[in-house]
Amino acid sequence: MLLFDLRKELRELADPEKAKLLQGFFKTGKGEYGEGDIFSGITVPESRKIAKRFLDLSFSDLQILLNSKKHEERFIALLILSYNFEIAEKKGNDLFMKQIYGFFMKNTEMGNINNWDLVDVITPKIVGKYLLEKDRLVLYELVRSNSLWKKRIAILATFWFIKNNDFKDSLNFAKELLDDEHDLIHKAVGWMLREVGKRDEKVLKEFLKKYYKKMPRTMLRYSIEKFDEKTRQKFLAGKI
């Protein structure tokens, strides 16, 4: 009944005009990165409110949502996982945290976490948190895959490491992805490098001095965004 009630709420909140805008914004056309994704036009704040009311959904019900072609159903399922992970962490429920992490990774393999907002909002709070004090080999496997979304999940997981002043994996992935062709990877890597620089500018500058001339322009622009204007222009002009 919980799943039925959730879907009923989503149908009532659906907004065709917003859905049309979102389908353009998230590149759902033929050949685009979000091809085939279907939107209902439900806002993120609305999705968060709904997720918090349905925290008791079972893994089997969450799997139904994650298998859905409707973007908001997948997004809400991931929000529920994230909120439950946070609750489990506060209670010291390591088993439930492990189950949530495993469920997230299973759906990564299934290809259900397949747009940038689904990756960015959830990954640091589940994958990053869970792996902070654990072996991270799985992230190296993801970042070396042929999947755009697996790569982005690997990169975004390091956001939680960066928050804990652990930069190694972020820098390793940035180096590995210098030749990646996708703009969404350039943006994600540049974003994580910028976050490194916000915590230790020296570390970022040392990395950039070695690699900035090889970087895609978008990756470089994102990574130097917080530098002073004079330094930014030197990097952009290749004069560092």
PyMOL commands that set and color helices and strands:
alter all, ss='L'
color gray80, all
select helices_A, chain A and resi 2-13+16-25+44-53+59-66+71-91+94-110+116-131+137-143+148-163+168-176+183-199+201-211+217-223+229-237
alter helices_A, ss='H'
color red, helices_A
deselect
rebuild
show_as cartoon
